[in-house]
Amino acid sequence: MLLRDLILTTTPVAVHGTLDTDIRAITFDSREAGPGSLFVAVKGTQTDGHQFISKTAEQGAAAVICETLPAEIPAGVTFVQVTDSAQTLGKVASQFYGNPSSKLKLTGVTGTNGKTTTVTLLFKLFRKLGYNVGLISTVQNQINETVIPATHTTPDAVKLNALLDQMVKAGCTHAFMEVSSHSSVQERVAGIQFAGAIFSNITHDHLDFHGTFDNYIKAKKKLFDELPASSFALINLDDKRGLVMLQNTRAQKNTFSLQNVATFKGKLIANTLHGLQMEINGQEVWFKLIGTFNAYNLLGVYAAAVLLGESPEDVLTQLSDLQAAPGRFDQMRSPAGITGIVDYAHTPDALENVLETIHSLREGPSRIITIVGCGGNRDATKRPVMADIACKYSDIAILTSDNPRFEEPEAILADMEKGVKITDRKKTQIITDRREAIRYAGQLARKGDIILLAGKGHETYQEIKGVKHPFDDKKELSKMLNA
């Protein structure tokens, strides 16, 4: 494709060289630049692509898009100067792959909690309704029954458009994707056309990246601000910042709620360890999912499906038969009558939601034993809060390692311990080794007890000093329960 066609949707500041240059690949990774490639120099959080412009020219790159031109422009390389390289990358990647998002009914889901469950349920629902469907999620990417491993909640702009292009070629009519706050700020979804967007909720998270909660809210809101008038905007009205998402959107405004008058109104009738009974827009339905937080997820999925043109009756019929996403309130039971639950809850709000649900559903003298940690190189302010919540709702709280990354696990646990009240110290244990923490919980548990293993959910590794070591919470907990 000619460079001039790739930059049709951008407004260059300056062009040096010919736009009739044939481009055979796009990259923002200098190591991938080669003959016939377009290198986009993006200023990242760790490195600045502008530092590698000369290297890409030496490797044969045909063209470079950048914000700042080099002092000496290499001969034979076309340079396009722009004001925002990250945004331009998204737009040219979309052009390069033939604007695949415009050929799909693509729905984006954003929020602190519930994104993975929502997109997974939508994917499963539309598969059951008979469609070819694509999924982009934290757990995995999927095209119909073909699973593609996921490395990020939202892929980079080039991989995202390549994946959407694969979906189009596979005959997909619909696709559902998580849109993280990081991806919005980093313009990974620039140039993407959404048929609709869903907002689940927002609580304190990722302040290590965004700096302030206000910036975090703006990052979530960005998806709705950029929706076209032809799309729908669907928000959880019961979240106090839900209406903020709709303030500047051009999209058709819709709401869902369990507590207020809304476009899509739900009512929770029964909430048990076996499922939920709800009334949605006047119809009673039984669902296999558990907890009030899942009542919101189900209501949002129902609303989105109807807004995408599906019959309310068909949606409820199929939705009532679906299970949650992997690592989301995954239950197992031991021969000794101990219940184990694995959940991805890694934010204070998510952990509180899960523990409140378990607390409300437990029977008789059963105890709640919670095993939880916090990730390294992430928002440290939530660590003491997570520990406090674990203690508040548990009979026994075990603080342990999560994904320490490049931090020392003991330092993370020291931060968590600051949230343990003096009155809770007797029921709190600190065990750095996650496997040992699970074993210890098993030794303490007796018939009727519930063990919650929180934080990692679907993940099958533990990241330590840049290395991902095999570690599957579900397998470890199951092994312990059946020992």
Secondary structure, 3 states (H helix, E strand, C coil): CEHHHHCCCCCCCEEECCCCCECCEEECCHHHCCCCEEEECCECCCCEHHHHHHHHHHCCCCEEEECCCCCCCCCCCEEEECCCHHHHHHHHHHHHCCCHHHHCEEEEEECCCCHHHHHHHHHHHHHHCCCCEEEECCCEEEECCEEEECCCCCCCHHHHHHHHHHHHHCCCCEEEEECCHHHHHCCCCCCCCCCEEEECCCCCCCHHHHCCHHHHHHHHHHHHHCCCCCCEEEEECCCCCHHHHCCCCCCEEEEEECCCCCCEEEEEEEEECCEEEEEECCEEEEECCCCHHHHHHHHHHHHHHHHCCCCHHHHHHHHCCCCCCCCCCEEEECCCCCEEEEECCCCHHHHHHHHHHHHHHCCCCCCEEEEECCCCCCCHHHHHHHHHHHHHHCCEEEECCCCCECCCHHHHHHHHHCCCCHHHHHHEEECCCHHHHHHHHHHHCCCCCEEEEECCCCCCEEEECCEEEECCHHHHHHHHHCC
